Amino acid sequence: MKPVCLDELKTRMLCDDESVQAYHEADQEILLIQALYEMRERAGLTQMELANKLGTNALGISRLEKKPLSASVKMLKRYASACGAKISLNIHYL
């Protein structure tokens, strides 16, 4: 089998609008996951400590950090606030 470079593979995989949308959503989720971890780490909080501040359990924080796109904006703002940070949303028109 001939090796395929990453750019060529990406071009092959992103051949329709649905694939492109899924690709961009995954990028957004990864960026949000990184932001959540960074907020918590900068605050010097463990998942348990953050959970206590938010009145939930460490499992809830773990789930949120793994799948943040399923969380409400209200919950993401509470998470940020408990870490001494602020989340803002931007709207871009296509």
N, C-alpha and C positions, 0 to 999 in steps of 0.2 A: 504494500500500500504506500502511495506517495504521501509524504508529510504535507500538511496544510498549515500555512501561516495564520496567525490570529486574525489579521485583517481580512483575509480571504474567507475564513470560517464565519466571521461576523457578517460579511456581505451575504454569504449563502443562507445564514440563519435568519437574517432580518429581511426577508423577501416579501413580507406583506404588512399591512397596517397593524394587524393584531399582534404580530411578533414584535414590531417596533414599540408599540404601546407597552407590552409586557416587559420589554427590556428597560424602558425608561422608568416604569414603576419599580422595578427591582433596584435600579440605581437610586431612586428616591428613598426607598426603604433602607438601603445600606447607609445612606447619608444620615438618615434619622436615627438609626441604630447607633452609629458612631457618635452622633451628637448627644444622645441620651447617656451613653457610657461616659463621655467626656464630662458632662454636667455632674454626674454622680461622683466621678473620680476627683474633679476639682473641688467638690464640696467635702471630700474625704469621708464619704458615707458608704457603708456596706449596703447590700440589698435589704438586709434586715433592719438596719437603722432607718433607711429611707421608707421602708414599709411602715415602720412604727410612726413616722412623721405623717404619713398619708392615711393611717388607720386601716391598713391592709396587711397582707402577709408577704413574705419574701417570694413565695411562688407567684403571686400576682405581679410583683416587680419584674421577676424573671420573664414571665410571659409578655409583659409590656415591652421589655427590652428586646425580645426576640421577634415580636410581631407588632411593631408600633403603628402600622397603618390601620390596624383594626381598633385602635384606641380612639376615644373621643378627643376632640380638641380641648375640652374642659379638663380631662385627665392629664393630657400632655402639659397643659399650663400648670396644673397642680404639681406635677412631677418637677417641672422646671423651677417653680417657686420654692419648693421644698429643698432644692439644690442651690438656691440663691441665684437663680438665672431667670430669664424671661424668654418666652417663645413668641415670635411674631410670624404672621402669615403674609405672604405676598401673592397677589393675583396678577397673572400675566395673560393678556388677551392674545389669541392666535390670529 
